[in-house]
Amino acid sequence: MATKTNKTKKNAGRPLKRADMETLGQAAECLRILAHPVRIRMVQLLLHDRYTVGELAEDCGVLENVASEHLRLMQRCGFFTSEKEGRRVYYRVAEPHLENILDCIEGRFQAGASK
């Protein structure tokens, strides 16, 4: 069992939560699925509004069938949900924690892009 005796100032007041390996495995799988530029862009878009596959594909510069596959993978992790209106299917964010993850990504990598 790993222990850490010295606490960093940033995490000093934060309790260490124990997670079982199955839960950590599920988290790792969802993070692996998120780790693609097209999928991150889809999250950016869907955090602000709902979109169809065609709209997402056009913005991301991919074919609709490719966008559909990305969406399917992220729906499997519970990141997105879809709703049908007539012949159109709209996607939206279902996982509220995606906003925090994206804030972290944007804070780290968009700040670095301007250097």
N, C-alpha and C positions, 0 to 999 in steps of 0.2 A: 504494500500500500504506500503510495507516494504522499509525502507530507512536505509542506513548505513552511519554514519557520519565519522567514522575513516577509512582511507584507509591504507591498508598494503603497505609497500614499494614496494613489488613485483608487485602489481597490480595498483600502483598509476598512471601510464601513460596509462593504458588500459581503454578505454571507456566501460561502462556497456551497453551491448546490450539488448534490450527488445525483447523477443520472445513470440509469442502467445502460449497458452496452447496446441493447436492442434499440432504445430510444436514441442514443447517440448515432447508431447506424442509420436510422431513419432520417435524422437531421443531416447527416453527411450525404445521403442520397439526394435529398432535396436541394442542398447547397450545390452538389455536383450538377444537378439539372439546371439550376439557376445560372451556373458558370458558363454562359455563352453570350456573346455580345448582342445577338438578336433578341434573346430572351430578356436580358437586362433592359434593352430598349423597350420591349413590350411592357415590362413592368413600369417603366417610366411613364409611358403613355397611359396605361390602364389605371395608374394611380390618380390621374387627372380626369378621366372620362371613360365612357364605354366605347368600344370599337368593334367593327366587324372584322372577319379574317382578311377580307380584301383591303380594308383601310390599314390594318396593321402590316400586311405584306407590302403594300405600296410604301409606307413610311420606312420600313426596314430594308427595302430593296431586295426582297426575296419573292419567289413564286408563292401563290396562294397555298399550294399543297405543302410547301416547306413551312410556311407560317402555321398551317393547320397542325402539322406534326409538333412544332414547338409548343403550341397551345395545348395540345393533348397531353404532352409530357408534364406541363406545369399544372394542368387540371388534376392530373393523377396525384400530384403532391398536395393538392388542396389550395394552390395559390390563386387560381381563377375559377370563376363560375360562368356559366353561359345562360342566356335567356333568348328564346325565340320570339320574334315579333314578325308575324307574317312569314315571308320567305327569308328574312334576315336573322342571323344569329349574332347577338351582341355578347361580348366578353367584358367582364369586370373583375376587379380584385376581390377575392374572398378572404384572403389572409391579411389581417391588419398589420402584422409585424413586418410585412414587406416594405412598408414605408420607412421603418427604422433601418432595415438592411440597406435600402437604396440610399438613405441619407448618409450612411457610413461609406458606401462605395463612392458616392458623389463627393463627399467631403475629402476623401483620400485621393481620388484620382482626378477629379476635375480641378482641384487646387493645384495638383502637380502638373497639369497640362499647360498652365499659364507660365510656368517657370522658364 
